[in-house]
């Protein structure tokens, strides 16, 4: 097998020539591997000679498998001999010649683009800062309070607005039961307005264990047309009820939340946690922004096939997650009124950004490793695996056997790359926006006043000869 390689912009084209003896050998290989599939009268299955099978099924019976094998072997050999060739899509095959003298075919592939890195040090960006407002602290405390809501069983009083009841009900229209009008052990919060108007209000005052008939009228615009505007009687039994009590902002509540003596201590710690969260979010935003800047400075073109591959990956990931929830992706698109094409169109720009970022990080990693700026030691990998093993179900040995060592190596390298970018670029303190806005406002006010004075002055001089005004800078 001989081949020629031709490179063009973002493409590589291999032209392979298979000689007669090579072709004959491949036909024989296919025959021996597949002869058990053929049935020929007068021969036990798998024992018919090749020529007999070819005469019975046709001379080209082994051609498809043989040509596919030639393509796979030729392509693999060529890639092994050209490590610089990195295809990013399936090859396009074209059989140019097929006769007794030779077989010639071409394989054309799209190559991974060569990234020309731009500046990745000395970049100046405005540092991201998130301030924690009092409303956020209040909201966090409110969530904590609701999370510790107490449910107090109702025993010795009638039902009140806001109670959460467990009821049975059975409804009738004109003395007959109707579909959907009967339920057992149904939960209902009085005042939630989840039942038809008048239903919940008539349960107020009932006692636990009591049964009562209540009269209601279905709304004129009720979704079930056969019930719209009809009078109905529901027989309702109240099985049980609870009242949900949200704890007050007291020292007792604070002590439930942790090692706090007072509510003030707890509130102060909430503020501290929120500030720490804000600091971490700002750090991540800074890291993302510097990577985004490095990507923007790089020069290269992403092939469409790489974007399509990324979109297919996202689509398969969505299908997997939906399947875990018991939903098929076809049904998802049906319910959302969308389609695969719309899904891809909506995410195309994001997919392009993901591919570009991945390619730039890969190129930058390679350059920094070559320059000795990034180095991952065996000890660092060992420590990271042990650290992971401590918090999981797998032992360090099992992690290594599972082939995840490269993943941890890459993780460490990414941490070092990110640190390198953060250390070698400048993040300036964000401008005081309120102060800046005030200065802009003053500036606009001054300009407005100046223009007003100019208009006033021009009006007063209306009767005088007009003379072109010259700025001082123009007279120098």
Secondary structure, 3 states (H helix, E strand, C coil): CEEEEEEECCEEEEEEEEEHHHHHHHHHHHHHHHHHHCCCCCCCCCCCCHHHHHHHHCHHHHHHHHHHHHHHHHHHHHHHHCCCCCECCCCEEEEEEECCCEEEEEEEEEECCCCECCCCCCCEEECCCCCCCHHHHHHHHHHHHHHCCEEEECCCCCCCCCCEEEEEEEEEECCEEEEEEEEEEEEEECCCCCCCCCCCHHHCCCCCCCEEEEEEECCCCCCCCCCCCCEEEEEEEEEEEEEEECCCCCHHHHHHHCCCCCHHHHHHHHHHHHHHHHHHHHHHHHHHHHHHHHHHHCECCCCHHHHHHHHHHHHHHHHHHHHHCCCCHHHHHHHHCCCHHHHHHHHHHHHHHHHHHHHHHHHHHHHHHHCCCCCCCHHHHHHHHHHHHHCCCCCHHHHHHCCCHHHHHHHHHHHHHHHHHHHCCEEECCCCHHHHHHHHHHHHHHHHHHHHHHHHHHHHCCCCCCCCCCCHHHHC
